[in-house]
């Protein structure tokens, strides 16, 4: 059976609040770690979120 092209990832806040988003990415086209600038409601501002593993 083939591996799926999309994998689930966890985007962790770099503000240190512990807030995270769960999203999908195409593992074949995006081989590097994903970094997105999104809203952190605990810090109440937009910060960078970096990719981490889902436990």
PDB file of N, CA, C and O in Angstrom, chain B, residues numbered from 101:
ATOM      1  N   UNK B 101       0.831  -1.177   0.000  1.00  0.00           N
ATOM      2  CA  UNK B 101       0.000   0.000   0.000  1.00  0.00           C
ATOM      3  C   UNK B 101       0.885   1.253   0.000  1.00  0.00           C
ATOM      4  O   UNK B 101       1.890   1.309   0.708  1.00  0.00           O
ATOM      5  N   UNK B 102       0.508   2.241  -0.787  1.00  0.00           N
ATOM      6  CA  UNK B 102       1.316   3.451  -0.937  1.00  0.00           C
ATOM      7  C   UNK B 102       1.144   4.384   0.263  1.00  0.00           C
ATOM      8  O   UNK B 102       0.105   4.398   0.924  1.00  0.00           O
ATOM      9  N   UNK B 103       2.198   5.164   0.520  1.00  0.00           N
ATOM     10  CA  UNK B 103       2.123   6.167   1.586  1.00  0.00           C
ATOM     11  C   UNK B 103       1.250   7.325   1.109  1.00  0.00           C
ATOM     12  O   UNK B 103       1.274   7.671  -0.072  1.00  0.00           O
ATOM     13  N   UNK B 104       0.481   7.926   2.016  1.00  0.00           N
ATOM     14  CA  UNK B 104      -0.336   9.079   1.601  1.00  0.00           C
ATOM     15  C   UNK B 104       0.545  10.285   1.287  1.00  0.00           C
ATOM     16  O   UNK B 104       1.607  10.458   1.885  1.00  0.00           O
ATOM     17  N   UNK B 105       0.093  11.123   0.338  1.00  0.00           N
ATOM     18  CA  UNK B 105       0.895  12.291  -0.035  1.00  0.00           C
ATOM     19  C   UNK B 105       0.800  13.383   1.024  1.00  0.00           C
ATOM     20  O   UNK B 105       1.764  14.119   1.233  1.00  0.00           O
ATOM     21  N   UNK B 106      -0.347  13.502   1.698  1.00  0.00           N
ATOM     22  CA  UNK B 106      -0.486  14.532   2.729  1.00  0.00           C
ATOM     23  C   UNK B 106      -0.321  13.906   4.108  1.00  0.00           C
ATOM     24  O   UNK B 106      -0.805  12.806   4.376  1.00  0.00           O
ATOM     25  N   UNK B 107       0.375  14.637   4.976  1.00  0.00           N
ATOM     26  CA  UNK B 107       0.567  14.194   6.353  1.00  0.00           C
ATOM     27  C   UNK B 107       0.075  15.284   7.293  1.00  0.00           C
ATOM     28  O   UNK B 107       0.105  16.468   6.956  1.00  0.00           O
ATOM     29  N   UNK B 108      -0.378  14.877   8.474  1.00  0.00           N
ATOM     30  CA  UNK B 108      -0.809  15.840   9.478  1.00  0.00           C
ATOM     31  C   UNK B 108       0.412  16.342  10.236  1.00  0.00           C
ATOM     32  O   UNK B 108       1.294  15.563  10.597  1.00  0.00           O
ATOM     33  N   UNK B 109       0.454  17.647  10.472  1.00  0.00           N
ATOM     34  CA  UNK B 109       1.542  18.235  11.245  1.00  0.00           C
ATOM     35  C   UNK B 109       0.956  19.156  12.303  1.00  0.00           C
ATOM     36  O   UNK B 109      -0.208  19.549  12.228  1.00  0.00           O
ATOM     37  N   UNK B 110       1.765  19.490  13.276  1.00  0.00           N
ATOM     38  CA  UNK B 110       1.373  20.383  14.354  1.00  0.00           C
ATOM     39  C   UNK B 110       2.224  21.643  14.245  1.00  0.00           C
ATOM     40  O   UNK B 110       3.451  21.562  14.195  1.00  0.00           O
ATOM     41  N   UNK B 111       1.575  22.810  14.208  1.00  0.00           N
ATOM     42  CA  UNK B 111       2.283  24.084  14.152  1.00  0.00           C
ATOM     43  C   UNK B 111       2.322  24.662  15.565  1.00  0.00           C
ATOM     44  O   UNK B 111       1.291  25.077  16.094  1.00  0.00           O
ATOM     45  N   UNK B 112       3.505  24.690  16.177  1.00  0.00           N
ATOM     46  CA  UNK B 112       3.682  25.172  17.540  1.00  0.00           C
ATOM     47  C   UNK B 112       4.050  26.652  17.541  1.00  0.00           C
ATOM     48  O   UNK B 112       4.829  27.109  16.705  1.00  0.00           O
ATOM     49  N   UNK B 113       3.483  27.390  18.486  1.00  0.00           N
ATOM     50  CA  UNK B 113       3.749  28.820  18.609  1.00  0.00           C
ATOM     51  C   UNK B 113       5.168  29.062  19.105  1.00  0.00           C
ATOM     52  O   UNK B 113       5.650  28.370  20.002  1.00  0.00           O
ATOM     53  N   UNK B 114       5.835  30.055  18.513  1.00  0.00           N
ATOM     54  CA  UNK B 114       7.176  30.415  18.972  1.00  0.00           C
ATOM     55  C   UNK B 114       7.125  31.415  20.118  1.00  0.00           C
ATOM     56  O   UNK B 114       8.164  31.783  20.666  1.00  0.00           O
ATOM     57  N   UNK B 115       5.905  31.867  20.491  1.00  0.00           N
ATOM     58  CA  UNK B 115       5.756  32.807  21.600  1.00  0.00           C
ATOM     59  C   UNK B 115       5.882  32.105  22.953  1.00  0.00           C
ATOM     60  O   UNK B 115       5.977  32.769  23.986  1.00  0.00           O
ATOM     61  N   UNK B 116       5.884  30.774  22.956  1.00  0.00           N
ATOM     62  CA  UNK B 116       6.045  30.032  24.206  1.00  0.00           C
ATOM     63  C   UNK B 116       4.764  29.891  25.008  1.00  0.00           C
ATOM     64  O   UNK B 116       4.816  29.636  26.211  1.00  0.00           O
ATOM     65  N   UNK B 117       3.606  30.054  24.360  1.00  0.00           N
ATOM     66  CA  UNK B 117       2.332  29.965  25.065  1.00  0.00           C
ATOM     67  C   UNK B 117       1.791  28.544  25.111  1.00  0.00           C
ATOM     68  O   UNK B 117       0.905  28.248  25.913  1.00  0.00           O
ATOM     69  N   UNK B 118       2.306  27.667  24.268  1.00  0.00           N
ATOM     70  CA  UNK B 118       1.810  26.295  24.212  1.00  0.00           C
ATOM     71  C   UNK B 118       0.658  26.118  23.238  1.00  0.00           C
ATOM     72  O   UNK B 118       0.139  25.012  23.091  1.00  0.00           O
ATOM     73  N   UNK B 119       0.249  27.192  22.569  1.00  0.00           N
ATOM     74  CA  UNK B 119      -0.839  27.117  21.598  1.00  0.00           C
ATOM     75  C   UNK B 119      -0.331  26.493  20.306  1.00  0.00           C
ATOM     76  O   UNK B 119       0.815  26.713  19.914  1.00  0.00           O
ATOM     77  N   UNK B 120      -1.194  25.703  19.636  1.00  0.00           N
ATOM     78  CA  UNK B 120      -0.795  25.066  18.383  1.00  0.00           C
ATOM     79  C   UNK B 120      -1.978  24.927  17.445  1.00  0.00           C
ATOM     80  O   UNK B 120      -3.134  24.936  17.868  1.00  0.00           O
ATOM     81  N   UNK B 121      -1.668  24.800  16.167  1.00  0.00           N
ATOM     82  CA  UNK B 121      -2.641  24.495  15.126  1.00  0.00           C
ATOM     83  C   UNK B 121      -2.290  23.129  14.565  1.00  0.00           C
ATOM     84  O   UNK B 121      -1.122  22.741  14.566  1.00  0.00           O
ATOM     85  N   UNK B 122      -3.294  22.389  14.081  1.00  0.00           N
ATOM     86  CA  UNK B 122      -3.067  21.128  13.381  1.00  0.00           C
ATOM     87  C   UNK B 122      -3.482  21.346  11.937  1.00  0.00           C
ATOM     88  O   UNK B 122      -4.584  21.823  11.668  1.00  0.00           O
ATOM     89  N   UNK B 123      -2.599  20.995  11.006  1.00  0.00           N
ATOM     90  CA  UNK B 123      -2.872  21.179   9.592  1.00  0.00           C
ATOM     91  C   UNK B 123      -2.236  20.043   8.800  1.00  0.00           C
ATOM     92  O   UNK B 123      -1.559  19.181   9.360  1.00  0.00           O
ATOM     93  N   UNK B 124      -2.464  20.054   7.490  1.00  0.00           N
ATOM     94  CA  UNK B 124      -1.876  19.044   6.611  1.00  0.00           C
ATOM     95  C   UNK B 124      -0.904  19.705   5.653  1.00  0.00           C
ATOM     96  O   UNK B 124      -1.035  20.884   5.325  1.00  0.00           O
ATOM     97  N   UNK B 125       0.071  18.928   5.210  1.00  0.00           N
ATOM     98  CA  UNK B 125       0.975  19.415   4.173  1.00  0.00           C
ATOM     99  C   UNK B 125       1.337  18.268   3.247  1.00  0.00           C
ATOM    100  O   UNK B 125       1.293  17.102   3.638  1.00  0.00           O
ATOM    101  N   UNK B 126       1.693  18.605   2.024  1.00  0.00           N
ATOM    102  CA  UNK B 126       2.114  17.617   1.046  1.00  0.00           C
ATOM    103  C   UNK B 126       3.579  17.288   1.316  1.00  0.00           C
ATOM    104  O   UNK B 126       4.451  18.138   1.135  1.00  0.00           O
ATOM    105  N   UNK B 127       3.847  16.071   1.743  1.00  0.00           N
ATOM    106  CA  UNK B 127       5.202  15.665   2.123  1.00  0.00           C
ATOM    107  C   UNK B 127       6.135  15.548   0.924  1.00  0.00           C
ATOM    108  O   UNK B 127       7.351  15.642   1.087  1.00  0.00           O
ATOM    109  N   UNK B 128       5.603  15.346  -0.257  1.00  0.00           N
ATOM    110  CA  UNK B 128       6.453  15.187  -1.443  1.00  0.00           C
ATOM    111  C   UNK B 128       6.953  16.513  -1.980  1.00  0.00           C
ATOM    112  O   UNK B 128       8.098  16.607  -2.420  1.00  0.00           O
ATOM    113  N   UNK B 129       6.106  17.553  -1.951  1.00  0.00           N
ATOM    114  CA  UNK B 129       6.509  18.833  -2.524  1.00  0.00           C
ATOM    115  C   UNK B 129       7.150  19.748  -1.487  1.00  0.00           C
ATOM    116  O   UNK B 129       8.033  20.534  -1.833  1.00  0.00           O
ATOM    117  N   UNK B 130       6.733  19.667  -0.230  1.00  0.00           N
ATOM    118  CA  UNK B 130       7.296  20.503   0.838  1.00  0.00           C
ATOM    119  C   UNK B 130       8.141  19.626   1.754  1.00  0.00           C
ATOM    120  O   UNK B 130       7.639  19.102   2.748  1.00  0.00           O
ATOM    121  N   UNK B 131       9.400  19.468   1.431  1.00  0.00           N
ATOM    122  CA  UNK B 131      10.262  18.579   2.211  1.00  0.00           C
ATOM    123  C   UNK B 131      10.843  19.278   3.439  1.00  0.00           C
ATOM    124  O   UNK B 131      11.202  18.610   4.409  1.00  0.00           O
ATOM    125  N   UNK B 132      10.942  20.614   3.417  1.00  0.00           N
ATOM    126  CA  UNK B 132      11.482  21.347   4.562  1.00  0.00           C
ATOM    127  C   UNK B 132      10.380  21.578   5.594  1.00  0.00           C
ATOM    128  O   UNK B 132       9.200  21.382   5.301  1.00  0.00           O
ATOM    129  N   UNK B 133      10.761  21.989   6.791  1.00  0.00           N
ATOM    130  CA  UNK B 133       9.799  22.241   7.861  1.00  0.00           C
ATOM    131  C   UNK B 133       8.982  23.485   7.556  1.00  0.00           C
ATOM    132  O   UNK B 133       9.513  24.491   7.087  1.00  0.00           O
ATOM    133  N   UNK B 134       7.683  23.406   7.827  1.00  0.00           N
ATOM    134  CA  UNK B 134       6.773  24.506   7.529  1.00  0.00           C
ATOM    135  C   UNK B 134       6.842  25.573   8.626  1.00  0.00           C
ATOM    136  O   UNK B 134       6.868  25.257   9.816  1.00  0.00           O
ATOM    137  N   UNK B 135       6.871  26.830   8.207  1.00  0.00           N
ATOM    138  CA  UNK B 135       6.806  27.967   9.125  1.00  0.00           C
ATOM    139  C   UNK B 135       5.736  28.908   8.600  1.00  0.00           C
ATOM    140  O   UNK B 135       5.794  29.341   7.450  1.00  0.00           O
ATOM    141  N   UNK B 136       4.754  29.225   9.445  1.00  0.00           N
ATOM    142  CA  UNK B 136       3.664  30.124   9.054  1.00  0.00           C
ATOM    143  C   UNK B 136       3.498  31.195  10.111  1.00  0.00           C
ATOM    144  O   UNK B 136       3.783  30.975  11.289  1.00  0.00           O
ATOM    145  N   UNK B 137       3.039  32.343   9.683  1.00  0.00           N
ATOM    146  CA  UNK B 137       2.738  33.436  10.599  1.00  0.00           C
ATOM    147  C   UNK B 137       1.235  33.450  10.809  1.00  0.00           C
ATOM    148  O   UNK B 137       0.475  33.771   9.895  1.00  0.00           O
ATOM    149  N   UNK B 138       0.802  33.095  12.039  1.00  0.00           N
ATOM    150  CA  UNK B 138      -0.618  32.984  12.338  1.00  0.00           C
ATOM    151  C   UNK B 138      -0.914  33.651  13.674  1.00  0.00           C
ATOM    152  O   UNK B 138      -0.006  34.073  14.390  1.00  0.00           O
ATOM    153  N   UNK B 139      -2.207  33.739  13.995  1.00  0.00           N
ATOM    154  CA  UNK B 139      -2.650  34.417  15.212  1.00  0.00           C
ATOM    155  C   UNK B 139      -2.571  33.480  16.420  1.00  0.00           C
ATOM    156  O   UNK B 139      -3.050  32.347  16.369  1.00  0.00           O
ATOM    157  N   UNK B 140      -1.970  33.959  17.489  1.00  0.00           N
ATOM    158  CA  UNK B 140      -1.916  33.246  18.763  1.00  0.00           C
ATOM    159  C   UNK B 140      -2.873  33.948  19.728  1.00  0.00           C
ATOM    160  O   UNK B 140      -2.570  35.052  20.178  1.00  0.00           O
ATOM    161  N   UNK B 141      -4.022  33.342  20.061  1.00  0.00           N
ATOM    162  CA  UNK B 141      -5.002  34.014  20.919  1.00  0.00           C
ATOM    163  C   UNK B 141      -4.545  34.201  22.359  1.00  0.00           C
ATOM    164  O   UNK B 141      -5.051  35.084  23.050  1.00  0.00           O
ATOM    165  N   UNK B 142      -3.613  33.401  22.820  1.00  0.00           N
ATOM    166  CA  UNK B 142      -3.105  33.559  24.191  1.00  0.00           C
ATOM    167  C   UNK B 142      -2.182  34.773  24.266  1.00  0.00           C
ATOM    168  O   UNK B 142      -2.265  35.563  25.207  1.00  0.00           O
ATOM    169  N   UNK B 143      -1.294  34.923  23.267  1.00  0.00           N
ATOM    170  CA  UNK B 143      -0.415  36.095  23.204  1.00  0.00           C
ATOM    171  C   UNK B 143      -1.137  37.312  22.628  1.00  0.00           C
ATOM    172  O   UNK B 143      -0.667  38.441  22.762  1.00  0.00           O
ATOM    173  N   UNK B 144      -2.287  37.074  21.983  1.00  0.00           N
ATOM    174  CA  UNK B 144      -3.121  38.106  21.374  1.00  0.00           C
ATOM    175  C   UNK B 144      -2.386  38.913  20.302  1.00  0.00           C
ATOM    176  O   UNK B 144      -2.527  40.133  20.221  1.00  0.00           O
ATOM    177  N   UNK B 145      -1.598  38.209  19.479  1.00  0.00           N
ATOM    178  CA  UNK B 145      -0.927  38.831  18.340  1.00  0.00           C
ATOM    179  C   UNK B 145      -0.502  37.752  17.344  1.00  0.00           C
ATOM    180  O   UNK B 145      -0.547  36.561  17.651  1.00  0.00           O
ATOM    181  N   UNK B 146      -0.095  38.176  16.165  1.00  0.00           N
ATOM    182  CA  UNK B 146       0.402  37.258  15.151  1.00  0.00           C
ATOM    183  C   UNK B 146       1.862  36.920  15.452  1.00  0.00           C
ATOM    184  O   UNK B 146       2.681  37.814  15.663  1.00  0.00           O
ATOM    185  N   UNK B 147       2.176  35.638  15.470  1.00  0.00           N
ATOM    186  CA  UNK B 147       3.546  35.166  15.705  1.00  0.00           C
ATOM    187  C   UNK B 147       3.847  34.053  14.711  1.00  0.00           C
ATOM    188  O   UNK B 147       2.952  33.576  14.013  1.00  0.00           O
ATOM    189  N   UNK B 148       5.104  33.645  14.651  1.00  0.00           N
ATOM    190  CA  UNK B 148       5.485  32.532  13.785  1.00  0.00           C
ATOM    191  C   UNK B 148       5.160  31.212  14.470  1.00  0.00           C
ATOM    192  O   UNK B 148       5.357  31.049  15.674  1.00  0.00           O
ATOM    193  N   UNK B 149       4.660  30.278  13.673  1.00  0.00           N
ATOM    194  CA  UNK B 149       4.392  28.930  14.136  1.00  0.00           C
ATOM    195  C   UNK B 149       5.300  27.994  13.355  1.00  0.00           C
ATOM    196  O   UNK B 149       5.357  28.067  12.127  1.00  0.00           O
ATOM    197  N   UNK B 150       6.012  27.113  14.056  1.00  0.00           N
ATOM    198  CA  UNK B 150       6.931  26.179  13.414  1.00  0.00           C
ATOM    199  C   UNK B 150       6.411  24.755  13.520  1.00  0.00           C
ATOM    200  O   UNK B 150       5.715  24.398  14.470  1.00  0.00           O
ATOM    201  N   UNK B 151       6.759  23.960  12.537  1.00  0.00           N
ATOM    202  CA  UNK B 151       6.265  22.587  12.443  1.00  0.00           C
ATOM    203  C   UNK B 151       6.871  21.693  13.516  1.00  0.00           C
ATOM    204  O   UNK B 151       8.066  21.761  13.804  1.00  0.00           O
ATOM    205  N   UNK B 152       6.022  20.857  14.097  1.00  0.00           N
ATOM    206  CA  UNK B 152       6.457  19.844  15.054  1.00  0.00           C
ATOM    207  C   UNK B 152       5.668  18.567  14.822  1.00  0.00           C
ATOM    208  O   UNK B 152       4.741  18.544  14.012  1.00  0.00           O
ATOM    209  N   UNK B 153       6.029  17.513  15.523  1.00  0.00           N
ATOM    210  CA  UNK B 153       5.359  16.235  15.356  1.00  0.00           C
ATOM    211  C   UNK B 153       4.079  16.185  16.188  1.00  0.00           C
ATOM    212  O   UNK B 153       3.978  16.814  17.241  1.00  0.00           O
ATOM    213  N   UNK B 154       3.106  15.424  15.691  1.00  0.00           N
ATOM    214  CA  UNK B 154       1.896  15.150  16.461  1.00  0.00           C
ATOM    215  C   UNK B 154       2.191  13.944  17.331  1.00  0.00           C
ATOM    216  O   UNK B 154       2.652  12.914  16.839  1.00  0.00           O
ATOM    217  N   UNK B 155       1.929  14.067  18.612  1.00  0.00           N
ATOM    218  CA  UNK B 155       2.235  12.960  19.534  1.00  0.00           C
ATOM    219  C   UNK B 155       1.076  11.999  19.644  1.00  0.00           C
ATOM    220  O   UNK B 155       1.160  11.011  20.374  1.00  0.00           O
TER     221      UNK B 155
END
